[in-house]
Amino acid sequence: MGSAGKILDTQRLYLREMDRGDFGALCKILQDEEAMYAYEGAFSDAQVWEWLDRQIARYKKWGFGLWGAVLKETGELIGQCGLTMQPWKDGEVLEIGYLFQRAFWHRGYAIEAAAACRQYAFAVLNASEVCSIIRDTNQASQKVALRNGMTPKDTWVKHYRGVDMPHCRYVAAREPLPPGETIMQQSE
């Protein structure tokens, strides 16, 4: 898909809507046992297609979803990061999610993309708060949420793949900006 459909630019990445041509790149993430430990293991081909189709449906429904995170230097889709509406207790919350190929871990890509999504949530979607819902054993993602200015707010046990998974919701509230200042502008 190239750089068409860019949603956000960061220093080293751009985020764009994914399409069915991204299946192979998504498999590098979603079919990696270690990358998917917080999901209780790797996905099958059918589960990857379902995941991808769910993102495409989200773009149509809300105008956002998990976007492909593309390395500007190479044009390679190395992860996904974006905003989704997620169930939380008795309601829905706006969440920043991120998941990257293991080969690109520990290089700051997740926080770079997540910070841009936080700004997008406040500046473009006019959200009053945004969160990241993270499994209690996922310390790396917890560190990203903390670096993204979020603080732990509450916990809830999700049931997924037959497993009870305690999760913590990390939350950031929008702060008023000084007059005349803007957070960001959407990519053209």
C-alpha positions in Angstrom: 0.0 0.0 0.0 3.0 2.3 0.4 2.5 5.6 2.1 -1.0 6.2 0.8 -3.6 6.6 3.5 -1.2 8.0 6.0 -2.9 8.9 9.3 0.0 10.0 11.4 3.7 10.8 11.1 6.3 10.4 13.8 10.0 10.8 13.6 10.7 7.3 12.3 7.3 5.9 11.5 4.1 6.7 9.8 0.8 5.1 10.7 -1.7 4.1 8.0 -4.8 2.1 7.6 -4.1 -1.6 6.9 -5.6 -3.5 4.1 -5.8 -7.2 3.1 -2.4 -6.9 1.4 -0.9 -6.6 4.9 -1.7 -10.2 5.8 2.0 -11.4 5.5 3.3 -8.5 7.6 0.7 -9.1 10.3 1.6 -12.8 10.4 5.1 -11.8 11.5 3.5 -10.4 14.6 0.4 -12.3 15.3 1.9 -15.8 14.6 4.9 -15.2 16.8 4.5 -17.1 20.1 6.7 -14.7 22.1 5.1 -11.6 20.6 1.7 -13.0 21.4 2.3 -14.2 24.9 -0.3 -11.7 26.3 -2.9 -13.3 24.0 -2.0 -16.9 25.2 -0.2 -17.8 22.0 0.1 -17.3 18.3 -2.8 -16.9 15.9 -3.8 -19.3 13.1 -4.1 -17.9 9.5 -7.9 -17.7 10.0 -7.4 -15.7 13.2 -5.0 -13.3 11.5 -7.6 -12.7 8.7 -10.3 -12.1 11.3 -8.0 -9.6 13.1 -7.2 -7.7 9.9 -10.9 -7.7 8.8 -11.9 -6.4 12.2 -9.5 -3.4 11.8 -10.9 -2.6 8.3 -14.4 -2.7 9.8 -13.3 -0.4 12.6 -12.0 2.1 10.0 -15.4 2.1 8.3 -17.4 2.3 11.6 -15.3 4.8 13.6 -12.7 6.3 11.2 -10.0 4.7 13.3 -8.6 1.3 14.5 -5.2 -0.3 14.8 -3.1 1.2 12.1 -0.1 -0.3 10.4 3.2 1.1 11.8 5.5 1.6 8.8 9.2 2.2 9.2 9.9 5.3 7.0 13.4 4.2 6.3 12.4 1.0 4.6 8.6 1.2 4.0 8.2 -2.1 6.0 5.2 -2.6 8.2 6.8 -3.5 11.5 3.9 -3.3 13.8 0.5 -1.9 14.5 -0.6 0.9 16.8 -3.9 2.8 17.0 -7.1 3.6 18.7 -10.0 1.2 19.3 -13.2 1.2 21.3 -12.8 -1.6 23.9 -15.2 -3.1 26.4 -14.3 -2.3 30.0 -16.5 -3.4 32.8 -20.0 -2.0 32.0 -19.0 0.3 29.1 -16.6 1.1 26.3 -13.4 3.0 26.5 -11.1 4.6 23.9 -7.9 2.5 24.0 -4.4 2.9 22.5 -3.2 -0.5 21.5 0.3 -1.4 20.2 1.9 -4.6 19.0 5.2 -4.8 17.1 7.3 -7.5 15.4 9.7 -8.9 18.0 12.7 -7.9 15.8 11.8 -4.3 16.5 11.3 -4.4 20.2 13.3 -2.2 22.6 13.9 0.5 20.1 11.3 3.0 21.2 8.9 2.4 18.3 5.9 1.5 20.5 6.2 4.7 22.7 6.8 6.8 19.5 3.6 5.5 17.9 1.5 5.4 21.1 2.4 9.0 21.9 1.2 10.1 18.5 -2.0 8.1 19.0 -2.5 9.8 22.3 -2.2 13.3 20.7 -4.5 12.2 17.9 -7.2 11.1 20.4 -7.1 14.5 22.1 -6.6 16.8 19.2 -8.5 15.1 16.4 -11.1 12.9 18.2 -11.5 15.5 21.0 -11.5 12.6 23.6 -11.5 13.6 27.2 -9.4 10.6 28.2 -7.6 7.7 26.5 -6.3 4.5 28.0 -4.3 1.3 27.4 -5.6 -1.9 28.8 -2.7 -4.2 29.6 -2.5 -7.7 31.0 -0.9 -7.8 34.4 2.0 -9.9 33.3 2.9 -7.6 30.3 5.6 -5.4 31.9 6.9 -4.1 28.6 3.5 -2.7 27.6 3.0 -1.3 31.1 6.3 0.7 30.7 5.1 2.1 27.4 1.8 3.2 29.0 3.7 4.9 31.9 6.1 6.6 29.4 3.0 7.8 27.5 1.9 9.8 30.6 -0.7 7.2 31.7 -1.3 6.1 35.3 -2.9 2.9 36.5 -6.6 3.5 37.3 -8.5 0.2 37.8 -8.3 -3.5 37.1 -10.6 -6.1 35.6 -10.3 -9.8 34.8 -10.9 -10.6 31.1 -11.7 -14.1 29.9 -9.9 -15.0 26.7 -9.0 -18.4 25.2 -10.4 -20.1 28.3 -8.0 -18.2 30.6 -8.8 -15.6 33.3 -6.5 -12.7 32.6 -6.2 -9.8 35.0 -5.8 -6.5 33.2 -5.0 -3.0 34.4 -6.3 0.1 32.7 -3.7 2.9 32.4 -5.4 6.3 31.8 -4.4 9.7 30.5 -6.8 12.6 30.7 -6.7 15.5 28.2 -5.1 18.6 29.7 -6.1 22.1 28.5 -3.6 23.7 26.2 -2.5 27.3 26.5 -4.5 29.6 24.2 -3.4 29.5 20.6 -1.4 26.2 21.0 -2.2 23.0 19.1 -1.1 19.5 19.8 -0.6 18.2 16.3 -1.9 18.2 12.8 -3.2 15.2 10.9 -1.1 14.0 8.0 -2.2 15.1 4.6 
